[in-house]
Amino acid sequence: MGGARHRASAALNRVGLLGGSFNPAHGGHRRISLFARKALGLDEVWWLVSPGNPLKPAKGMAPLEARLASARLLARRAPIRPTAIERELGTRYTIDTLRALIRRYPRTRFVWLMGGDNLAQFHRWKSWRAIARMVPIAVIARPGYDGAAQASPAGVWLGRYRRSAARVKHRAGWSAPALIHLRFDPDSRSATAIRRADPDWASRYSGRAMRDPLTHHPVDPDSTKGPAA
């Protein structure tokens, strides 16, 4: 990145990272991002639009540029920055993405945002303990997953490092490992339901040339496959 542009990004002290397929992005993503930003005192939330999640089947996955375009639309006029930077970095797993982001943005402090359903299977992620030691993890409760999340290997291990959102917001608890539970009114919207109701949603976005909102680099309209985590 250019010097001025890099300094502008690096000046963001506290950034939440929300990874996912965004297939497509929807209002639920926006709502939990804004809630987490306020609860944790974040400057921005970055949506890491994954080129391909190793834990999810590729079947039914829309092209990357369509998913990024849907995320850009949902993030308008909000302190949310969608990005396909994982493809640019060439990372496939979250641990590698975090290492690369920390190197690229040394003045930025990151917190990983995930839903309770992800915490329930977090122990399946590559080097999940190393991830937890690298950045605080804020878990947004999802109805029906609380028990499984808390009883999971990662939930039990991370349970020793619970922090309140207020402590993290005021910087006293900004360390890792740290597990912050966030609760708010559940949002029923889901990408699965949107795809069922509108199977051709991606056709409205596919083939568009665009620049990545974070790196400002062009996103290849043909980049339908590739690494991510």
N, C-alpha and C positions, 0 to 999 in steps of 0.2 A: 504494500500500500504506500501511497505517497506520504511524505513527511507530515504535512498539515492534516491530511485525512487520518493518518495513524494517530497523531496526537489527540485529535478530536475524539476518536473512539477510546483511546487509552485513558482519557480524562474521566470516563464513566467509572465511578468508583465501585458500584455494586450492581451486578447484573444477574438476573435469574435466567437459567437455561432450561427451556422446555423442549425436549426432543420428541419426535414422533413422525409418523408418516404424513399426517395432515392430508388424508385421502377421502374427502377434502377437509380443509380447515373450516371450522364452524364457530358459532357464537359461544359455545361452551369453552373452547380454547381461549377465546378473548376474555371471557368472564373470569375464569380461574387465574389467568395471567394478571389481570388488573387487581384481583383480590390479593394474590400473593405479593404483588408489588407494594400495595398499601400496607399489608400486614408485616412485611419484612423491611420496608423502607428502601426499596430498590430504585435505582435510577431508570432502568429499562429491563424489559424481558426480551430475550432473543429466542425466537422459534427456530430450532434446528430441524429443518425439513430434510428428512433422511432420504438419501438416494435408494436405500435398501436395507431393511432391518433384518439381521440374521435370525431373529426369533419369529418373524412373520413370513407367511408364504408370499411369493412374488405374484401369484395369480390374483387378478383383480386390482393390482396396483396401477394407478394412473401415472402417466409420464411425470418426471420431476418438474418440468417447467409448468405443467398444469397445476400441480399441488402447490408449488411456490406462488403462482399467480393467485390462487384462491386464498393463500395465507396473506399475501400483500393486500388483497381486497378487505379481508377481515381485520387487518391491523391498522387500517387508515385512521388518522387523527388520534392515535393512541401511542403511548411510549412502548411500543412493541415493534421489534425489528425481525422479520422473517429472513432466513438466510439458508442457502444451500452450500455453506462453507465446507461442510464435510466432504463434498465431492472435490472441492478445490484442494483440501488438505490431503485427500487420498486416504482418509481413515475409515475403518470398517467398524470399529468398536468404540464404545463411549470412553473407555479408559484412554485410548489413543487420541480421541478428539479433545478430551480435557487437557491432556499434556500439551497438545499443539496450541490450544487456545491460551493456556497459561503462559506459554513461551511468547506467543504473538502479542498478547495484551498484558504485559507484566504489571501494569498499574491498576488492573481491574480485578476485583474480588468477585468470584462466581459462587452461586448457590445453585444446586441442581433441584429442579422441580419435577415431581412425579406424582401420579395418582396412587391411591392405595392398592389398586390392582397390580401396578408395577412393583410395589414393594413386596407383594406376595410372591413374586417370582424373581426378585432382584438377585437372589443367590445363584441364578442361572447365568447372570451376566459375567462376562470375562473380567477377572480381577476385581470383583465387586468390593472386596474389603479395601483395595487400593483406591478405588473411586471414593469410598466413604472417608478415607483418611486424607483425601485431596481437597474436597469441598464439602460444606454443609449440605444436608439433604432435607428438603422440605417436602412433606408428604401431604397431599390434599386428599382428605377422606372421600371415599366413594361408597355409597350404600351397598351393603352386602359383602364388602371386602375387609372390613375391620378385623374380624376374627382371624381370617387367613393371613392377613398382613402381619399381625402381631405375633402369630404362632410360627411364621416362616423362619427359616434359619437366619435370614438377614434381619428380620424384625426383632428376633430375640437378641442378636448380637448388637444391633444398633440401639436397642432399648436401654442400654447402659449409658447412652450419650444423649439423652433427651434434653432439649433446650426449649424454652418458651419463645414464642415469636417476639414478644416484647424485649427479651434479652438480646436476641439477634438484631432486632431493629435498632437498638441503641448501642450496638457494636460490642458490648461486653461479651456476648456469646458467639462472636464471629470466629469460630475455630472449627477444626475438623479432627476427629469425627464429631458430628452433631446431627441429631434427628429432631426436626421440628414438625409437629403435627398441626395442620391447618384445617379448620372446619368451617364450612359455610353451607347455605342452603343448596341441596343437590341440584344439578342441572341435568335434565333428561336428554338433552341433545346428544346425538352420536353420529359419527361418520358413517357407520354401518347403515343406520336408518336413512340417512341422506342418499346413499348409493342405491338403496332399495327403491326409494321413491323417485330417484332421478338417475337411472343407470348411465345416461350419456352426459353427465355433468361436466366431465373433463373435456369434452369436445369444444366447449365454449372458451377454453383457455389454451388448449394445445396449439403448438406452433408459433406462439408469440415470442418475439425477441424481447429480452428484458435485461436489466442489470440487477445484480444481487444488492439488496438494500443495505447489507453490511459491508461487503468488500467493494461494491460498486463495479465489479467486474462483470462482463457479459455472461449470461447463462445460455449455454448452447441449447436451442430448441430440440435437438436430437438426443439430449442427455437423459435417456429414459432408463438407463441402467447404470450401476456403479456402486462403489463402496459407501458404507455408512454404518451407523450403529444406533 
